[in-house]
Amino acid sequence: MKLAIMQPYFMPYIGYFQLINTVDKFIFYDDVTFIKKGWINRNQILINNQAKIFSIPLANASSHTLIKDVLISEDRYEEWKKSFLRSIMFSYKKAKNYEQVRALIESILLDPPKTISELAIKSVIEVSDYLGLQTEFEICGQNYDNTDSTGKYRVFDICKQEKAGTYINPIGGIELYSKADFSEQGIELFFVQSNKSIYKQFSAEFVPFLSIIDVLMFNDKKEVLDMLDDFELI
């Protein structure tokens, strides 16, 4: 079995889905501490041919709070949602897949869960279903009783619980994890290095690594699936 473990991000960039599509089981790492100014509740979309950050309002974001316990702001969410959907309309209404992708976004944002973890997980699973991905999902905080372990040791334990012989991580972990350490545990370790998948946006100058929203707006499902294979496994 091929396994990956990642924090839940809301509508993440295509590299996140490349990782999902590469493994048999993907585990949302929701019971680790929240990263302020990270990508859990934020991402970028194309506005006036430039990358602009959007951010879901939170109530108790803190680096001392577990991701699964970070609440969405009830007071600000509805106004944010209206503003965000307006931005999506003004930015992408001329994109070829606007209608179906807007409907997907509205479905994700309708009746949001209380926590950012639940909303982020919902966004990833619904996009994966939209693309027809077959990967199985699990939530770490609900299925693995090993919070007494940390770092690579917790990853080792989850791999052993799942009987996973291969663990795949984004390239950012190449200085964090050692192939030799994993090999000692009987686990192969690989890293996904995403290529700069270029596609036609509105402008001649391509803006890379935006939210999956941008990819879906400009590309049909078959084209997106082709992009999911556009990476190097190191």
Buried (B, 14 or more C-beta within 10 A) or exposed (E): EBBBBBBBBBBBBBBBBBBBBBBBBBBBBBBBBBEEEEBBBBBBBBBEEEBEEBEBBBBEBEEEBBBBBBBBBEEEBEEBBEEBBEBBEEBBEEBEBBEBBBEBBEEBBEEBEEBBBBBBBBBBBBBBEBBEBEBEBBBBBEEBEBEEEEEBEBBBBBBEEBEBEBBBBBBEBBEEBEBEBBEEBEBEBBBBBBEEBEBEBBEEEEBBBBBBBBBBBBBEEEBBBEBBEBBEEE
